[in-house]
Amino acid sequence: MNEVAPANTDRAHWHGTENGYTNRGCHCQPCRDAHAGYTREKRNQPINPALCPSLLNYLRRCRCDGCRELHNRTRRESDARARNKAAGR
């Protein structure tokens, strides 16, 4: 016997949401947009605001403005030291 899914499912309830993308595996454009908005919002929130800015938080994937700026500044200084060492200065 072939079972037919009921015509009125809960699709409208979760469709176009972060839950639809992550938990239900729907990758239509509305679900993708919801997931992109969610990840963009989460990316800009500090992981542990009491420790921000810190390089450890950056390594733990914190991308708040303070942690990102500290990482970039440290990286620029490290690169400059490496260039000076290679040049024999």
Buried (B, 14 or more C-beta within 10 A) or exposed (E): EEEEEEEEEEEEEBBBBBBBBEEEEBEEEEBBEBBEEBEEEEEEEBBEEEEBBBEEBBEEEBBBEBBBEBBEEEEEEEEEEEEEEEEEE
